[in-house]
Amino acid sequence: MKISQWIEIEQELTDRIGWRATINIMVDAHRQLYPDKTIYDLTPSEDKQLTNKIKSTYKRIINANQN
């Protein structure tokens, strides 16, 4: 994944849910899926899986806060 894409995701989420929650979501997703790889070394397929994991976690948090 290009670092610019990683930063773009981070900035978008930070605007919505705050810095601490965003960092926790992103780091946890990365550690769960690819603990032995750096962000730079992910393949396009792995990028997509990581992005989807981050999105699903974000949606789960938003839904929990609405209830």
C-alpha positions in Angstrom: 0.0 0.0 0.0 1.3 3.4 -0.8 1.7 5.5 2.3 -0.3 8.3 0.8 -3.3 5.9 0.6 -2.7 4.9 4.3 -2.6 8.5 5.3 -5.7 9.4 3.3 -7.7 6.6 5.1 -6.3 7.8 8.5 -7.3 11.4 7.8 -10.8 10.5 6.7 -11.4 8.4 9.8 -9.8 10.9 12.1 -12.2 13.6 10.9 -15.1 11.3 11.7 -14.2 9.5 14.9 -11.1 11.1 16.3 -7.4 10.3 16.3 -7.2 7.7 19.1 -10.1 5.6 17.8 -8.7 5.8 14.2 -5.2 4.7 15.2 -6.6 1.8 17.2 -8.8 0.6 14.3 -6.0 0.8 11.7 -3.3 -0.7 13.8 -5.5 -3.5 15.1 -6.7 -4.4 11.6 -3.1 -4.5 10.3 -1.9 -6.6 13.2 -4.8 -9.1 12.8 -4.4 -9.6 9.1 -0.7 -9.1 8.4 1.4 -8.9 11.6 4.6 -9.9 9.8 4.3 -7.4 6.9 4.8 -3.7 6.7 2.2 -1.5 5.1 4.6 -0.9 2.2 5.0 -4.6 1.4 1.3 -5.5 1.0 0.0 -6.7 -2.3 -2.9 -4.9 -4.0 -5.2 -7.8 -2.8 -3.9 -7.5 0.7 -4.4 -3.7 0.5 -8.1 -4.3 -0.4 -8.5 -6.8 2.5 -7.0 -4.4 5.0 -9.1 -1.5 3.7 -12.3 -3.7 4.0 -11.4 -4.7 7.5 -10.9 -1.1 8.5 -14.2 -0.2 6.9 -16.1 -3.0 8.6 -14.7 -2.1 12.0 -15.6 1.5 11.5 -19.2 0.6 10.5 -19.5 -1.6 13.5 -18.4 1.2 15.9 -20.8 3.7 14.2 -23.7 1.3 14.5 -22.9 0.5 18.1 -22.8 4.2 19.0 -26.2 4.8 17.3 -27.9 2.2 19.4 
